[in-house]
Amino acid sequence: MGIGYVVGVLGGAILAHAAYVTIQYRAVLKITEEEFSRPPMDVMMELLLGLGLCMWAGLAVPAKFLSVLPHSEENRIVSLPANLDFMIFNHRGRALPSDSDLTLKT
């Protein structure tokens, strides 16, 4: 596990803490019957820090890119519609159930 993952988890924890503190702040305002206008400045700074850490981790921890093989058997055209404006290719979405599979049979 690299430093990018640790920074991402830390950023997520900071964002979760800022959300929790904001909820607690709103609860205190309800008790004191004051109106909520915005979170306190320290929570805003915490939000910006968490956002920055999460964005840095998202850019620093890229996934492996797989090359597209143009002559692969997996990239062949499965069906051609009549209007030829929309073509269906063999892709990962084919593993999901179609609408006809989800209908209830009585």
Disulfide bonds with the S-S distance in Angstrom:
none
